[in-house]
Every structure is written in C-alpha cells, then in structure tokens.
Amino acid sequence: MGSELKKRIITSIGLVLLLSLAFFYIYILIISLILISTIAWIEFSALISKIYKKKIFKTLFLKLLIKAMILVYLFIFSGLIFDGVTQTDPYFKIHILYLFFVCISSDVGGYVFGKTFKGKKLTKISPNKTVSGSVGSFIFSIILAPFFYFFFNNFNNIFDLIFISIIVSFFCQLGDLLISYLKRRAKVKDTSNILPGHGGLLDRIDGMLLALPIGIIIWKFLTIYL
C-alpha cells in the first residue's frame, strides 16, 4: 500500500504544481494541454489497436472511428480546461482548482479505503476496485467542501459543493473503470511506461479526463441559472 500511495501522492503534487504554474503562465497551460492530449491519444490508440487486432476492413474502420472520436473528445477536454483557467473571473478559477482537488481526493480516497477495508468487489471489470474504495472516494471528495466554502467564501452554499463533489467523484470512478476495462480487453497492466514506476499517463489521469469536463459544465450551469 505504501509504495502505490506514495506514487499517487507524488503524481498529485506534480499535477497541482503544474496547474498552479498554468494559472499564471498561459504558455505553460497551452504546452501542458498539448502534451497531455497528445500522449493520452497515443496511449488510447495503442489500447484500441491491441483490442482490435484483426486486419479486416470492418475492424480497421472501427479503429479509425474510435481513434477519431477520442481525438475530438481530447480537443473538447483541452478547450474546456483552457477556457476555465483563462477566465477573467477569479472565482471561476477557484472552481476549476476545486475540481482538480476533488479528482485527486477521489483517487486517493478510493485507494486508501480500498486497501484498508477491502471487502466486496465493485465490478468484474477491475478486480482491484471495491465497494469500500468507492465509498472512500466519495468521502474524501466531500471532505474538501467545508474547507473551500469557509476559506474562499465565493460559493453560494455548501450544498452546491457537496453536490458537485459527489458528481465529479462518480465520473472520476467511471473514467477509472473505463480505462481499466480497455486495459483488460487489451490484456495489458499499464497504458504505457512513459512514467517510470507509474505506468502511462492515462493510468494517472483517467478519472480527470472524464470528470473535469463534466464538473466545468455543471459549474457553468450553476453560475448562469442558479
């Protein structure tokens, strides 16, 4: 548990530092989004190629279609992050920061609770995922709500934070399961070995790729309509 937890904490600190620099230097934000999207697409493509190995027209067309859809999604993902971080409204930037912390807390909470309490498996897709781990993800995500509500004082009410924490944590876990499913289909342990000792980029940001866009859309909805 200690070694894996240490890896997750190191990765989390690295992401927070990168995000902090991106808040102040737009060129770092642009370069980071390009690199992350490119590497993520390469790793996604490798998984899809391993899953669909048959060299027949139907399979080749399906691979190209899926890879194109992933590329479009990563473009949308980068656009939403860029728009959120470059907002002139400083309060919205704090919202983006909160979403990142929720994703990180969800990942760490799931690992800590899963390894500590173990128990019933959550799904056959990933044998390492447990019900207790899923509960831990939600708990660790919600813990952040009081801190951000009282210290930043720019949220309508604490229930908005709790609501969005639960939703974002849910999609973090869903994104994690999606990548686990693809790795299981591709019969690989990691999406790549680009991060020595950590695996691939997707192994570290799988939940964020799905949860952050959902969180940003919800924030915009709450800001405009509520």
N, C-alpha and C positions, 0 to 999 in steps of 0.2 A: 504493500500500500504506500509506503513512504516514498519509494522511487518514482512511482507514477504520479503521486500527488505533487511531488517536487517538480516534475516536468510540467504539470498543468499550471502550477503557480508561476513558474518561470515564463511560460508562454503567455499567461495572463498579464504579467508585469510588462513583458515586451509589447503586447498589444496596447496596453494603457499608455506606455511611453510614446509609442508610435502615434496613437490617437492625439495625445497632448501636443506633440510637435505639429501634427496635421491641422490642429485648431489655429495655430499661429502662423504656419507657413504653407501657403496654398500649393506651392510646387511639391512639397513633401506629400501632401494629400493626393495630388494627381499621380505622382510617381508610384505611391503606395497602392492606389486603386488599380493602376495599370498592371503592376507586378502581381498583385493578389488575384486579379481577374484572369490574367494570362496563365499563371501557374495552376489556378483552380480549374480552368478549362482544359489544360493539358492533362491534369490528373483525372478529371471527369472522362475525357476522351479515351484515356488508357483503360479505364474501367469498362466503358462501353465496348471498346474493341475486344477486350478479353471475354466479355459476356456473349457478344455476337461474333463468333469466330467463323461461321460458315461463309464462304466466298460465293454466295449466290446473289442475284440481283435484289431480291426482296430484303435480304439481310443487310446488304450494302446500303440500300436506300434507307432502311430503318436507322442504321448507324448514323448516316449523314443527317437525317432529320432530327434525331435526338441531340446530336452534337450542335446542330444549328440552334435548336431550342435552348440548349444550355448557354450558348454564346449570347443569345438575345437576353436571357434572364440575367446573366452576369453584367451585361451592359446596363440593364434597368437597375440592378442592385447598385452598381457604381454610381449611376446617376442620382439615385435617391440619397446615398451617403454623401455625395458631393453637395447636393442641394441642401441637405440638412446641416452639414458642417459649415457651409459658407453663408448661412442665413445671417442677415444683419441683426435679427432679433437675438440678443444674448441668451434669453430664456429658452429659446428653442434649442440652442447649442447644449444647454444643460440637459434638456430632454434627451438629446442624442447620447450624451455622456451616460445618462441614467440607463438607457437601453443597453449600452455596451456592458455596464456593470451588472445588469440583470442577466445577460447572457453568460458572463463569466461566473457569476454566483450560481446560476443554474447548473453549469457544468461541474463546478467544484462540489456543490451540494449533492448532486447525483452520485458522484464518485465516493464522497465521504460516507454518506448514508448507505450506499450500496455495499461498500466494503465492510462497514461496521455492523450493520444489522442483517445484511444478506436477505435470506428468505425467498419467497416465491418469485419465479422468473416472470418478467413483464411480458415477454413475447419470444417466439421461437426465432425471430429474425436475428436477434443478438443475444446469445446465452449469458452474456455478462450484465445485461440490463435486468434490474429487479424492481419490484413494486416499491420497496423501501427506498431505492435510489431515485425513483420518480417522485416520491413524496419529498425526499430531501431536496430535490431540485426546486420544487415549489416553495418549500420553507425558506431556503437560502435566498431565493429571489424576493420573497415578501419582506424579509428582514431589512432590506435596503430602504423600503418605503418610508418608515418614520424618520430615518436619518436625512434623506433628501427633502422630505416635507418640512421638517423643522429648521434645517440649517440653510436651505436655499430659499425657502419662503416664496416660491413663484409658481406653486401648483394650486389649482382650485380647491382641491380637498384630497385628503389622504386615500380616499376610496378609489379615486382615479388611478393613483399609483399602484394600489393593490391589484386593481382590475387588470391594468396593463402588464404588471409583473407576472400575473398568472398566465395571461395570454402569450406573452413573449417566452416564458419558460416552457409552455406547452409546445410552441413551434420550435424552440431550441431542441427539445427532446425529439420532436418529429423529424427535424433535419438530421439529427444524430442517427436516428433509426434508418432514415433513407440511405445515408452513406453506408451504414452497417449492412443494409440489405444488398446494396450494389457490390460491396466488398465480398459478401457471402456468395453472391452469384458469380463474381469474377474469380473466386477462390484465392483471395489474397488477404494478408493480415493488415497491411497498411496501403494507403493510396499511392505512396511513393516513398523514397528515402531521402527526399530533399532536405529534411530537417534531421540531422544525425541524432539518433536516440529518441526522436519524437515521431518519426514516420513522415507522412505527407502533410501538406498544408491543409488539405480537406479534413484530415484526422483531427485538426486543432480548431478549425473554424466552421465545421459542418453545420452546427446549430445556428451560428450567426448568419450564415448565408440565407437561411430561410426566415429567421426570427426578426432580424433588424429591419428589412423592408416592411414586414407586417406591423412592427412597432411604430415605424415612422408614419405609415399611413393612418394608423389609429390616432397618433398624436395630432396629426393634421386635422383629422375629423373632429377630435375633441376641442381643438383650438378654434375651429371655424364655426362649428354648430352648437357647442355647449358653453 
